[in-house]
Amino acid sequence: MSATTFSWQRFRAMLVKESLQILRDPSTFLIAFVLPMILLFLFGYAISLDPTHIRIGIALEDSGAPALSLANSFERSRWFQVTGRRSVATLEDELTAGRIRGIVVIPADFSRRFRTTGEVAQIQVITDGALPNTAAFVAGYAEGVRASWQAAQLPQAALPVALAHRYWFNPELASRYFLIPGSIAIVMTMIGSLLTALVVAREWERGTMEAIMATPIGMPEFLATKVLPYFLLGLGSMALCTLLAIFLFGVPFRGSALGITALAAAFLVPSLGQGLLVSAVTKNQFVASQVALLSAFLPAMMLSGFLFEISSMPRWIQALSYVVPARYLIPPLQSVFLAGDLWGMFARNIAVLLGFGAVFFTIAIAATRRRIA
């Protein structure tokens, strides 16, 4: 039979072979199901760092001099990066999409109340409770800006201005509400890249890969039979993590099963492709595990926005983070848990993830062919 002709019989035989190999290998189940539970517990106690240059928007509803002066104080602050002065409705969409972390609302009667003795000129700070650490810093920094402005306006008197705090999506600022969805992305990275890299590298070490490639099997059949079992395993691990997050840790789930499944499936494409590429280049389990750790796990941990605010990083590091697939999974995951299905946001990130997957699989196919030739 020609190697370019697809054979369902060969395809089923290879799937059975891969499934039996998974069942006979305890380490596969340890990585796919035990490791996620361990990571979910550990990330519940993660340490947050102090973010700077936090992106916020200003809803300036008052054109009076005091309101303009206060808005300028926020724009000059070294703690904030003000993206612009726009309406509350526009900024709410920006906050929901994760493009800003807070909104400072200066109401229409601010200047009048400021000039009226005995009245409180109140401003409002709306923050993204999906990132409670950052939300707390936004509130604290906003209070600092207000206090500094107050001292400059009336050094000898108390200015009747107060802040009203609102935390969206995570009113209690519970750290597990954003750490656990983020840790699921780390788990998916480990399952996709590490499992695939180790399993295929094991075939190279044992010499069975050459035997398989010497058969009439075509490259699409080979990749499909290698990827499909671990794709399903990854979806199963995502389901386990989601159930643990909801029923064990009490994380609210405001999205849909379709939304989280679509995100998981899209992310597994580049993750599995990266694992195949690592295995094709290394052909050794130990080397493959180290390369997978350095090229997938550590970037997902450090450069995806999971633990550290990307806007606080140097610009060249921020640029580097754009090639980390986990960066495009963590915000949608947090949204599907805490805010609901935002398909406009999901579609863009899914498209980027599928693009990464196409690149990884193309390079993996070329590398495998060169190695076999």
Buried (B, 14 or more C-beta within 10 A) or exposed (E): EEEEEEBEEBBEEBBEEBBEBBEEBEEBEEBBBEBBBEBBBEBBEBEBEEBBEBBBBBBBBBEBEBBBBBBEBBBEBEBBBBBEBBEBEEBBEBBBBBBBBBBBBBBEBBBBBBEEEEEEBBBBBBBBBBBBBBBBBBBEBBBEBBEEBBEEBEEEEEBBBEBEBBBBBBEEBBBBBBBBBBBBBBBBBBBBBBBBBBBBBBBBEEEEBEEBBEEEBBBEBBBBBBBBBBBEBBBEBBBBBBEBBBEEBEBBBEBEEEBBBBBBBBBBBBBBBBBBBBBBBBBBBEBBBBBBBEBBBEBBBBBBBBBBBBBBBEEEEEEEBEEBBBBBBBBBBBBBBBBBBBEEBBEEBBEBBBBBBEBBBEBBBEBBEEBEE
